[in-house]
Amino acid sequence: MEYYRTDWGFAYGEREREPLARVMVSTTDSGALLIEHTEVDPTLRGQGIARALVMLVVQRARSEGRAIVPRCPYAAKLLNEEPELVALITRS
């Protein structure tokens, strides 16, 4: 099992199979990364996989100099709880 980038965001699982977890990301008109949805298979919940997926988006945003729009409630909560990540949040 591994984390990997996809056309629609990041995933966790085996590349040849349906991902067991995913974070759906798109780009806003202003160029920010929009986190639309985070999903983890119920059998894997509580293992930090959703957090790791959101942190991959954070890593991408930082490396590309982009902001993040956290539409996903989980991502919004995570980003707002960590002071060093709050600066990445934008509304558009």
C-alpha positions in Angstrom: 0.0 0.0 0.0 1.2 3.5 -0.8 0.2 7.1 -1.1 0.2 8.4 -4.7 -0.8 11.4 -6.8 -3.7 11.1 -9.3 -5.4 13.3 -11.8 -8.0 14.2 -9.2 -5.8 14.5 -6.1 -4.1 11.9 -3.9 -4.9 8.3 -3.0 -3.9 5.5 -0.7 -3.9 1.9 -1.7 -2.5 -0.2 -4.6 -2.1 1.7 -7.8 -3.7 -1.0 -10.0 -6.8 -1.2 -7.8 -9.6 1.1 -6.5 -8.1 3.4 -3.9 -8.9 2.6 -0.2 -8.7 6.3 0.6 -8.6 9.5 -1.4 -8.6 13.3 -1.2 -10.3 15.0 -4.2 -8.5 18.2 -5.2 -9.2 20.7 -8.0 -7.9 24.1 -8.9 -9.9 27.3 -8.4 -10.0 30.1 -11.0 -7.5 32.0 -8.8 -5.1 29.0 -8.8 -5.7 27.8 -5.3 -6.1 24.1 -4.5 -9.6 23.2 -3.6 -10.0 20.2 -1.3 -13.4 19.0 -2.2 -13.7 15.7 -0.4 -11.6 13.3 1.8 -12.7 9.6 2.0 -11.2 6.6 3.9 -12.5 3.1 3.8 -14.2 2.3 7.1 -11.8 -0.5 7.8 -8.9 1.9 7.8 -10.3 4.8 9.8 -8.5 6.1 12.8 -5.0 5.3 11.3 -4.1 8.8 10.2 -4.6 8.2 6.5 -7.0 11.1 5.9 -4.6 13.4 7.7 -1.7 12.1 5.6 -3.7 12.7 2.4 -4.5 16.3 3.4 -0.8 16.9 4.3 0.1 15.8 0.8 -2.1 18.6 -0.5 -0.4 20.9 1.9 3.0 19.8 0.6 1.9 20.4 -3.0 0.5 23.8 -2.1 3.7 24.9 -0.4 5.9 23.6 -3.3 3.8 25.3 -5.9 3.2 28.5 -3.9 -0.5 28.0 -3.8 -3.2 28.6 -1.2 -5.8 26.0 -0.2 -9.6 26.3 -0.2 -10.8 23.5 2.3 -14.4 22.8 1.3 -14.1 19.4 2.9 -15.1 19.7 6.6 -12.3 17.3 7.7 -9.6 19.3 5.8 -11.0 22.6 7.1 -10.9 21.4 10.7 -7.3 20.0 10.3 -5.9 23.1 8.6 -7.6 25.5 11.1 -6.3 23.5 14.1 -2.6 23.9 13.1 -1.3 27.5 13.4 1.4 26.9 10.7 -1.2 25.7 8.2 -3.8 28.5 8.8 -1.8 30.8 6.5 -2.4 28.5 3.6 -6.2 28.9 3.8 -8.1 31.2 1.4 -11.7 31.4 0.4 -11.3 31.5 -3.4 
